[in-house]
């Protein structure tokens, strides 16, 4: 029984540490409030406890105890629903919304983090039980590193070349390169945009990437991320200052326009590169014969 106790305690500790490490409050602002931290840390504790007791329960032939894993999976799906509903409500008051695809991606991440915690606790508990505390400690370090790796995800900077392009006007049409962004009627607004506005063109590295940035949800995630990182002068009811992303229908390139709080071109470009690639936006046409033929 003492061996079980050591294994369970080490498993729970490793799971909690893993949950704390991957519980980040970054520019995406989730969770950004004390009650959110409490909720997710407590759920992480539950996941770690369930993972750490699974092997001792099997060794004691307490097979009914393993059914709690199924209940935990149901609970973690509720976490996903909770985050989705909370962020969907906040979307209504965002000047630059995340978009439903981004919200769904955030919710999926919170569900997946609990499974990673459970897996880390299970591995540490097993290694401690069948080996010793040293093997458990090594397993815990590996579990934490793997959790960080799986939670990293791709960023847009890995898939596109971000080229700065100054906004300009042809008559009343605002353009980034040869891509039309919008019609701006007021001369004062055009002058302000030329003075403070920033633009960039995203050039996809292959046709798979072109399909990804074609996705409306991915484009909205770009606008939201850039607006958060460098700010935006958009105000409710004043569309001239709205961040926008428009596509060149011939090349698949995306033009991004924003009037930031502070005009810093390098920060603007880096903000675009840091945009996460949404799971729902991922497309791989080049993996099919039809897609490869169309690309030729």
C-alpha positions, 0 to 999 in steps of 0.5 A: 500500500505504501508503494501505491501511495508514493506512486499516486502522490508522484503522479498527481504532483507531475500532473499538476505541474504539467497543468500549471506549465501549460496554463498560460495567460498570453495575448489571447487572454484565456484564462485571464481571470482568477476564477478561470485559473481556479477552475482549470487547476482543479480540473487538472488535479482531478485529471492527475488523480484519475490518471495516477490511480488507474494502474494501482486500481487495475493491480488490485483488480478494482476494475470498476474504478477504471470506469471513472476514466469514462466519466472524466472524459465526459467531464472534460468535454463539458470543459470544452463546452464551457469555454466555447460558450463563455468565449462565444458570449464575449464575441458579441462585445469584441470590436475585433472578434476572434471568430467562431473557428478561433473560439472552437480551437481554444475550447478544444485546447482546454479539453486536450490539456486535461488529457495530457495531464491525465497521461502524464500522471499515468506514466509517472505513477506506472514508472514509480510503481514498477521502478522507483521514484527516480524513474517516476521523476524522469517520466514526469520531466518527459511528460511535461516536455511532451505536453509543452510540445503538443500544445505549441502548434504551428504559427503563420510565420512558418507557412507564409512570407510576410511582406510589408506593403504601404497602403495607398489610394486609387481614387477612393479605393484603399489598396495594399499592393494590387489588392483592394481593401475598401472604399474610403469616402472622407478625405480626412479619413484617407489622410489619416490612413496614409499617415498611420495605417500599416499593410502587409501581404501574406505570400503562401509557400505552397498550395496547402498554405494557400488553402489555409489562409483562404479560410475566413476563420483563419483570416479573422484570427489574424485580425484579432491577434494583430489587433490585440498585440499592436492595438487598433484605432477602430471604434464602434460605428467607424468602419474606416479604422476596421482591420481587414484582410482581403484576398487576391483571387488570382494568386491566393495572397492575403493583404492585411490592413490595420490602423494601429495604436502605435505605428511600428511596422516590425511589430506588425509583421511579427504579430502576423507571424505569431498568429496560430494556425487553426485546426479547422483551417488546415487543408492539404489539397497537395496530398490528393492526386486531384490537388496535385494535378490542379497545382501543376 
